[in-house]
Amino acid sequence: MASSLPTATRLFYRFLGLHSFLIGLFPFFIPVFLWRLGYSLADISGFIATTGVGFVLTLWAWDRVHKTLPLSFIIAASFLIEITLLALVFLEEQPGFLFLFALVNGAYNCFFWITQRALFYETLDDTNTGKRFGNFQVVVVIIIKMGVLFGGLLLDKAGYLSVFLISSLIGILGLTSFFLLSSPMELPANLRDDPPLGFGELLRFRDTYGSRPVFFLDGPFLFLESYFWMISLFLLAHESFWKLGALVILLGLTFSALFYLIKNRIDHMPSQRIYMIAVAGYCLSWLIRATVDSRLSLGWLFTTLILITFCTSFFRLAFNKRFFDLAKHTSAHRYLFLKSYYSQTAIALGFGAGAALLHVTGNAGPGALQWSYIAAAVVTPLYVLYRQPRQ
């Protein structure tokens, strides 16, 4: 007999913990690893675009496979894809490496994030989305940062092979532990029974909350945060993996403190006012990013980095609370799938265009990062299009 969701919560956190640590060990470092290998910002933008394509293609398959296979098998497959991603790094000098690496990176992102969001959604009710997301993020951040510190030290002191071996061992243990479960772990029946999203439904999707334009908007911002900004921090850390890890952990302490302080309160605050303040702070964070420079004094530099982390963390908490609130009030799991399809398509198109522009202009060095942050600040106010669910 398949395990119910309450019984499966422990397995969900096993899945979440193992993958979060694995992400910290290497996938977290992918943008700076590629930068260290000599790839330009134009190349990395192309990598991001192809990652978006890989995510969309895999999501189409995931949406159909999960109807027939136990969730525990799908989770086991996610570990296998992660090991494949790690193994591809050894083909770095081969033609087509970056393209194939990006496609598998997209597939891994899909298997991890879609499974995680679907299960997380099932833990929510109508009054606790902010608190639950805060708890969830604190757990994820702590485990990822542990992986980041360990992975950064290994990359700098022992080389990539050590990261590959340790990550593969963890991945194999994770794969085996889920594949051999005595009682298969299943997704909720309402998710399994829903028909897969079709192309026509994707094109026709509209609502009164501004979801579609904001989904398009949010995709590129996620990679500006996780890839471009990470390269900026890497440059500030003098291109040292372990110094980058230490810096991210220090900033992560601010992130965790913020979530701890407000996660139990945000559900009881005036949601629209909080959301508007969060969008304004997020816009400010991109303007500040454009001014960050290693020539700043150490005290002022660290203060600005903390402010950026605070504003970004607060926005992500407010935005995801609104997202999951709307999922509860609309099409539930289908709303999660729609978000991923639109956001990842925007990533493919947006960063594809960006890669072409950087190649044409020849401006693919660190200076292009500042211009991208200014552009992000200009369009950030469009997040106000995302309206709260009706009470």
N, C-alpha and C positions, 0 to 999 in steps of 0.2 A: 504493500500500500504506500503510495507517494506521501511524503511528509508534508504537513500543512505549513503555511507561512510562519506562524509563531514558532514551530519546532525548527524551521529552517533559518531562523534569525541568526543562530550561532554559526551556521555554515556561511551565511551571507557575510558576517564579519570576518570569518576566516578568509573568504574570497577577497574581501575589501582590504584586509590587512596585508595579505601576501602580495597582492598586486600593487598596493601603495608603496610597499618597501621596494619591490622590483622597479617601479617607476622612478623612485629616488635613486636607485643604484645606477641606472643608465638612461632610460628614455627622457628623464628630466634634463640630461646634459646634451641631448641630440643637437640642438641648435649651436651650442658652443663647441661641441665636438666637430661638427661640420666646419665651423669657422676656423678652428685650429687646424683642420686638414687643408685649409686654403680655399674653401668655397666662398664665393662672394655673396653679398646680400641679394643680388639678382638670382644666383643659384639657389640660395636658401628659400627665396620667395617662390621659385619654381617648385622646390621640394614641398613647401607648404601647400601649394595649389594641387599637386599630385596626391598629397596626403588626403585632401578633401575629396578628390575623385575616388580614392581607395575606400574611404569611409562610406560614401554614398553607395558604391557597388556592393560593399560588404553588408550594409544595412538592408539593401534589397534582399540579399540572400538570408540574413539573420531573421528578417521578418517572416520568412517562409519556413526556415529550418526549425525555428522554435515551436512551430505548431505540432511537430511530430517527434522531436527528440527531447529527452529529459533535460532540464536546465543544468543538472550536474554534468552532463556530457558537453553542453555548450561552454560551461565554465572550464572544464578540462581542455577544450579546444583553445580557449583564450590563452592558457599557459603555453600550449604548443606554438601558437602564433607568436607569442612573445619570445620564445626560444629561437624561432626562425628569424625574427627581426634581429636578434643579437648575432646570429650566425652570419647574416648577410654582410655585416661590417667587414668580415674577412675578405669580401669580394670588392673592396673599395677601389682597387686599381683597375677593375674590369669595366668594359663598356656597358653602359646602361645601369650601372650600380645605383646612382642617385634616384633614378626613376623607379626601379624595383624596390629599393629601400623605402621610398615614400609610399608606394602602394601598400606594402606590408605594414608600415607604420599606421596608415589609415585603417587597415583591417584590425590591427590591435586596438587602436583607439575605439573603434566601433564595438568590438566584443566586450571591452572593459566598461565603457561609459553607458552603453545602452542597457546592459545587464544590471549595472549598478543603479541606474536611474529607475528602471522598472521595479526593482525590488525595494528601493528606498521609498518610492511613491506609495507602496502598499503599507508602509508604516505610519502614514499620515492620516490625520482626521482634519476636520474643518477649522480647528482652533490652534493647531500646534505646528504649522509649517515652519515658522521662523525658528522656534526652539529646536525642532528636530533637525533642520538644516544646520543650525549652529553646532549642535552636538556632533553631527555627522562630519562637519568640516574640521572641528577640533581633532577628532580621531584621525582623519585623513592627513591633516597637516603634520601632526606629531609623527606619524609613522613614515610619511614621505621624507620629512626632514631627517629622520634617523638614517634612512637610505641614502639621502643626499650627502650627509657627512661621510658615511662609509664609502660611498661611490666616488666622491671627490678625492678622498685620500688614496683609494686604490688606483684611480686613473693617473694621479700625479706620481705616486710612489712605486706602483707595481705594474702599471700598464693595463691596456684593455683586456688582455687575456685573462687576468685575474677576475675582472668584473664579469666576463663571459662565463667563466667556470662557476663562480659562486651563484650568479643569476640563474644559470642553467640548472644547477643542483636544486635551488629553491623552486624553480619552475617545474622540474620533474616531480619533486615531492608534492607540490600543489596539484599537478595534473593527476597523479596517482591517487591522492587522497579523495578527489572528487569523482574520478572515473570508477573507483571501486566502492563507492557508497553502497551499503546494503539496501537502503531504501532511496530510490531516485528522488532528487530534489526537483520539484515542478514549479513552473510559474503559475500564477493564479489562473483559474479557469476562464475568467473574463478576458484575459489577455490572449490565452491560447485560442479561444473560440472566435475572436474578432477576425474578420477576413483581412489579408494583407493590404496595405495601402497601395493603391494603383496610381498610375501616372495621371489619369483623369482627375482623381480626387485631389492630388497634389496641386494641379493647375487650378482647380475650382475653389480651393480653400480660401475662405474669407471669414472674418468675424468682426464684431464691433469693438474689440479691445486693442486693435492695432497690432495683433500678433504677427502677421506675415511680414510687414516691413521691419519690425524689430527683430524678428528671427534672422532676416537677411543681414541686418546691421550687426547683430551680436557675433556672428561667426568670425569675421575678420578680427574683431576686437579680442577674441579669445587667443588668437595666435600672436597678435601684437603684444599681449601681456606675457604669454608663455615662451615666445621665441625672440621677437625683436628686443623686448625689454631685458630678457635674459642675456642677450648678447651685450647690451649696454652695461649690465652689471658685471659681466665677464671682463669687459675692458677696464672697468673700474678696479677689478680684482687683479689687474695685471696679467690676465689670461692664465690664471691659476685655477684649476678645478677645485682644489680643497679650500682655497680662499673664497671662491665663489660660494661653495657649500656653507662655509662658516658665516659669510655675509647673509645668505638667504635664511639661515637658521636664526640669526639675530633679528632679522626683519620678521621672521615667522613667529617669534615670541610676541611681537606686537599684534600680529594677526590673531593668534590664539587668545591673547588677553582681550582683544576687542570682542571676539565671539563669545567669550565667557561672560563678559560684562553685560552684553545686550541680548544674547540669544533667548533669555527667559523673559525679556521685556518687550521685544519687538512685536509680538503678537497682540499686545495690548496698547500699542502706540497708534496714533492716527496714521494709517498706512499711506495715504496720498502725500501727506506732508513729509513723512520719512522718505518716501521714494523720491520726491522732488529734491530734497536736500542731498540724497545720495547721488542723484544724477549730476547736480551742481558740483559736488565734491569730486566725482569721477572726471568731469571736464577739467577741473583744476589740476587733477593728478597728471593729466596728459600735458598740460601747459608746463607744469613743473618738470616733468621728464625731459622736455625739450631744452631746459636750462641746466640740467645736471652735467657737471664737467669735473674731471679729476683735478682741475686747478682750484676748485673750491676748498676752503679750509675743511679739515676733517670733521670738526664739530658741526659746521653748517651742512656739509655733505650728508652726514648721517641723519641729521634732523630732517632734511628734505626727503631722504629715502624712507624714513619712518612715516612722514606725512603721506607720501605716495602709497605706501602699503596700507595705511589706515583708510584713506579715501577709497582705494580699490576694494579692500575687504568689505567695507561698509556697503559699497554699491553692490557687490556680488551677493551679499546677504539679502539686501532689499530686493534686488532683481529676482533672485531665485525664490524668495518668498512669494512674490507676485506670480512668477511662473507656475509654481506648484499650486498656488491658490486657484489660478485659472484652469489648470489641469483638472482640479477637483470639480470645478464648476462647468466644464465643457465636455470634451470628448475623452477625458481620462488618458489612458495609455496612448491613444492615437495622437493626442496633443504632444506627447513626448517625442513620438516618431516624426511628426510634422516639424517640430523645432529642429531636429537633427538634419532632416533632409534639406530644409531651407538654409540653415546655418552653414552646413558643409558645402552646399552648392555655391553660396556666396564666398566661401573661402577659396574654392577652386577658381571661380571667376575673378574675384578681387585680387588675389595674390598672383594669379596668372597674368592679369593686366599689369600688376605692379612689377613682376619679373620682366615683362616685355619693355616697360618704360625704363627700368633701371639698365637693361641691356642697351637700349637705344641711346640713352643719355650718357651712359658710361659712369654714372654716379652711383656706384654700388658699394661704397665704403661706409665708414661710421657716420659721415655727415648726413647720409640719407636717412639714418635713424631719427635724427632730430626733426627732419621734415615730415616724416611719417607720424611723429607724435603731435606735431602742430595740426596736420590734417585730421588726426583722430579727435583732437580737441574741438575742431570746427564742427564735426558731425555728431559728436557726443550728445548735444541737446536733442537730437532726434529720438533718444530713448524716452522722452516725455510722451511720445505717441502711444506708449504701452499703458493702457488704462486698467484700473483695478476692477475686479469682478463685482457684479451687482450684489448688494447685501440682501 
